[in-house]
Amino acid sequence: MRFFVIEKVRPGVDMTSKASQKMGSEYLKYMAKLEKKGRVIGGPALDILANGYILETKTLEEMGEIFFNSPANFHVDREVHPLGSFLDTLEGFKEMA
């Protein structure tokens, strides 16, 4: 299963505080570990203050565990979009015809 994920820091989170800076550092280490394991492809979006990445998991439960265990879990708003394949979409078009 693949998902396109966008994470933005929630409004009102003070990223200048020492606690937030520590959390941010732990979050980046966590994401680097997931990247090394092949679970994440991507990184910070350069045009907005957000992270955009592809998350690959075997189950929805694994996706939930990854999000829950993230040091930034309660400090980010997250959009999650499931990804399919172009062949899946082509098959859908054929079925509509």
C-alpha positions in Angstrom: 0.0 0.0 0.0 1.3 3.4 -0.9 0.1 6.8 0.4 1.0 10.4 -0.4 1.3 12.2 2.9 1.5 15.9 3.5 2.3 17.1 7.0 2.1 20.7 8.2 2.9 22.1 11.6 -0.4 23.0 13.3 -1.2 26.7 13.7 -0.2 27.9 17.2 2.7 25.5 17.7 5.7 27.6 18.8 8.6 26.1 16.8 11.0 28.5 18.5 10.7 26.9 21.9 13.4 24.5 23.1 10.8 21.7 23.5 9.6 22.1 19.9 13.1 22.3 18.5 13.9 19.0 20.4 10.7 17.4 19.0 11.6 18.6 15.5 15.1 17.0 15.8 13.6 13.7 17.0 11.0 13.8 14.2 13.7 14.3 11.6 15.7 11.3 13.0 12.5 9.2 13.0 11.8 10.1 9.4 15.4 9.4 8.4 15.1 6.0 10.0 11.9 5.2 8.0 13.6 6.4 4.9 16.6 4.1 5.5 14.1 1.2 6.0 12.5 2.0 2.6 9.2 3.0 4.2 9.4 6.7 3.2 10.5 8.5 0.0 10.5 12.3 0.0 11.1 15.0 2.4 10.5 18.7 3.1 8.5 20.5 0.4 10.5 23.5 -0.7 7.6 25.7 -1.7 5.6 25.5 1.5 6.3 24.8 5.1 5.4 21.2 5.0 6.7 17.7 4.4 5.5 15.6 1.5 6.4 12.0 1.1 5.3 8.6 -0.2 4.7 6.2 2.7 4.8 2.5 1.8 3.3 0.0 4.3 1.9 -3.6 4.2 -1.2 -2.8 6.2 -3.3 0.1 7.4 -2.4 -0.9 10.9 1.3 -0.4 10.1 0.5 3.1 8.7 -1.3 3.9 11.9 1.6 2.8 14.0 4.0 4.9 12.0 1.9 8.0 12.4 1.2 7.3 16.1 4.9 6.7 16.9 6.0 9.9 15.2 7.4 12.4 17.6 5.5 15.1 15.8 2.2 13.3 15.7 0.3 15.7 18.0 2.0 18.8 16.4 1.1 18.3 12.7 -1.9 18.3 10.6 -1.7 15.4 8.2 -3.3 14.7 4.8 -3.1 11.1 3.6 -4.0 10.2 0.1 -4.0 6.5 -1.0 -2.2 5.9 -4.3 -3.2 3.3 -6.9 -1.6 2.5 -10.2 -2.3 3.8 -13.7 -3.3 0.3 -14.7 -5.9 0.3 -12.0 -7.3 3.5 -13.3 -7.3 2.2 -16.9 -9.2 -0.8 -15.8 -11.7 1.5 -14.1 -12.2 3.4 -17.3 -12.8 0.2 -19.2 -15.4 -0.9 -16.7 -17.2 2.4 -17.2 -17.4 2.0 -21.0 
